[in-house]
């Protein structure tokens, strides 16, 4: 969450402004907004907000002017000298500086070479294996007699899918009995074991399970495969960056603890446990 705060530190390039950008767009007392400054404010908006502002720049200019007026009036009322305001400003400054430090010492140093990504892929190929997948359709009925009647109808030329729509008792009926793709361990064992013995397009006999009587048809099969390097590269790179980010952060914390001689007084810390015990005691802490 600290890193999110650094977004507010981003600025546009410091290239010399053009005569066009130095044109005054609006005046507020003795202050003014140049065209370049206004364009810079637009450029620093988050993309999701920028799309909205682009459709109504006049309103954004009005809001900019209102902000300037409010700020000027607050300064004239010496609200910048208010203790509460100073405390809030100091806290905000503290968080911004911390975020900048983390960006400089962690985020900006998180780099992963292509060779590292490739090496990870080669040494962890088992993690990118796609298991064997089956796709099946079934007709599920409540009695063995109904199942026999369905088998007889199919053997006499009836459409498996049409019978599933008309006779099947589960939610797959509306899809002509299509269960979709599944891998081992996702469905009940008797169903999967039957599919493993079928060829694509082949229909099973009657299979009895706790759900009723099934007639199963294997409609597709995908052999085990290994995800390509090109497809896995992005995920690997992000995972390595996450690891590198954590390592750099931990190192920064350790280095700073050593640099600033951090010590925790255990005896004093244990007094917090006494406070917790007192609060938990009946009649206390209320």
Secondary structure, 3 states (H helix, E strand, C coil): CHHHHHHHHCCCCCCCCCCCCCCEEEEECCEEEEHHHHHHHHHCCCHHHHHHHHCCHHHHHHHHHHHHHHHHHHHHCCHHHCHHHHHHHHHHHHHHHHHHHHHHHCHHHCCCCHHHHHHHHHHCHHHHEECCEEEEEEEEECCHHHHHHHHHHHHCCCCHHHHHHHHCCCHHHHHCCEEEEEECCCCCHHHHHHHHHCCCCCEEEEEEECCEEEEEEEEEEECCEECCHHHHHHHHHHHHHHHHHHHHHHHHHHHHHHHCCCCCCHHHHHHHHHHHHHHHCCCCCC
